[in-house]
Amino acid sequence: MAPYPLPPQQQLPPARSSKPRKPPSHSHGGFKNRAVSVESGAPHDPRGLRALIKALATEHGEAAPAMHAHAAKLGLDRHRAVRDGLTELYLARGELAAARALLFDGFPAGRDVVSCTAMVTSHARHGFLDEAVVLFFAMADDDSSVSIDAVAAAAAFSACAQIGDLALGREAHRRVTGRKVALDVVAWNALVDMYAKCGDAAAAHRCFRRMPVKKNVVSWNTIISAFVRAGELDEALVLFQEMQSAAARPDAATFIAVLGACAQLGALDTGRWLHAYMGRLGYSADGVVGNALLDMYAKCGAVDQAKEVFHAMALRDVYTYTSMILGLAMHGRGEEAISLFASMRRAGMTPNEVTLLGVLTACCHAGLVEEGLQQFNTMPAPRIEHYGCVVDMLGRAGRLDEAEELVAAMPMQPDTLIWGSLLAACRAHGDVERAERVMRRRMADAGADAGDYVLMSNTYASKGRHGEAVQVRRQMSSSNIDKIPGCSLIEIDGVVHEFKAIPANSIR
């Protein structure tokens, strides 16, 4: 039996939307009176009435009952275009039962592929994702008069992608294949995107390769972004090269994805080439593309080039400032980062959580402890990343008592990075007693990892207590805790090479 059988007469499950829906509002400049008196002002022909309904669907779902009554009085509710428009209005209002009744209960003889597809796409558009997939499965199981087409398949794939349920997506794909639906490029793109967003990059790649239709820029962007999200960065750059060989012109979304891959790989030469290529194609380094370019330069260590991009941008938003502040902070230019943060506030922009993390990072690397504490104390609800940054800042400054007190006062459970920062500070300042106390806590919670053991061993060794250092290493070995090999990347002639530090005892 199919996992989601739904005969046309069956009641839909309770609505679950992927986004919050606001209750209907009647404060749209006197629209309430307009809805009440809609019969006197609404068109009396199907085409005009459908146009008005379509215009109202985006903001004024509360007009649905009045429009429905007007259409029924004229007998136009039996007209398919009008009926589909009324369905859209009811969905905008959040009334799934009324929308479903229009199609399945009120006029079942008019149920066809167009109307059913409109139901699926409308449910997905208004955030009723589960219901959209259920309706699609009902269409796929209906062998009487309703068939499914590429538009319905694309809507179902998109809903599965937003839900993020791989099993559900595979079932939708199986039913489309079973019904031998001829997919167009939009549906194929939706299928690739569904597998990518559900975490199966390999399946997304297979579908991309098997596309029998001509790929467009969306096809390439979808698969490149899929590999970037999956961390397969080299493959993403190879696909971009294939895209060029296929003579597909990249757009802003392409550059954002590929620049993201360069940023994570540290592929500065490739990033610079992309910057020049964007210029040749007439793309300005502004807006979202400019943010991606700036972020790439900053993460690749080319902070001065990131600053050039920043100052050349005509449109800057909070993400622009955040990327630049983080770039300056991570490369030891803390005072510049603090100055830029002040400029951001003067420009009237409200920082987000990541911006404030960049400011704390800048204070940490520049040794501006008091400035960092002041920023932290003014935050309404610091997250664990902010606590970790302040613990690291206090530890670097040798203020270990304050660091330990802050960890104890945290409203959430400290994570591995915070304990590691505290242990690293103990090692740097030779505080063996405090390091032992932290290590006992970590072992009691069964949370100690390889990094904790290595730091504890090195703390003993730095004080000449080599016997205890060896004992920690033996305890680490007896507990089958392996140290993760170090890894570094370097780009040579446009090719990124990865190097790993292999433990000596693993060499044969």
Secondary structure, 3 states (H helix, E strand, C coil): CCCCCCCCCCCCCCCCCCCCCCCCCCCCCCHHHHHHCHHHHCCCCHHHHHHHHHHHHCCCHHHHHHHHHHHHHHCHHHCHHHHHHHHHHHHHHCCHHHHHHHHHHCCHHHCCHHHHHHHHHHHHHCCCHHHHHHHHHHHHHCCCCCCCCHHHHHHHHHHHHHHCCHHHHHHHHHHHHHCCCCCCHHHHHHHHHHHHHCCCHHHHHHHHHHCCCCCCHHHHHHHHHHHHHCCCHHHHHHHHHHHHHCCCCCCHHHHHHHHHHHHHHCCHHHHHHHHHHHHHCCCCCCHHHHHHHHHHHHHCCCHHHHHHHHHHCCCCCHHHHHHHHHHHHHCCCHHHHHHHHHHHHHCCCCCCHHHHHHHHHHHHHHCCHHHHHHHHHCCCCCCHHHHHHHHHHHHHCCCHHHHHHHHHHCCCCCCHHHHHHHHHHHHHCCCHHHHHHHHHHHHHCCCCCHHHHHHHHHHHHHCCCHHHHHHHHHHHHHCCCCCCCCEEEEEECCEEEEEECCCHHHCC
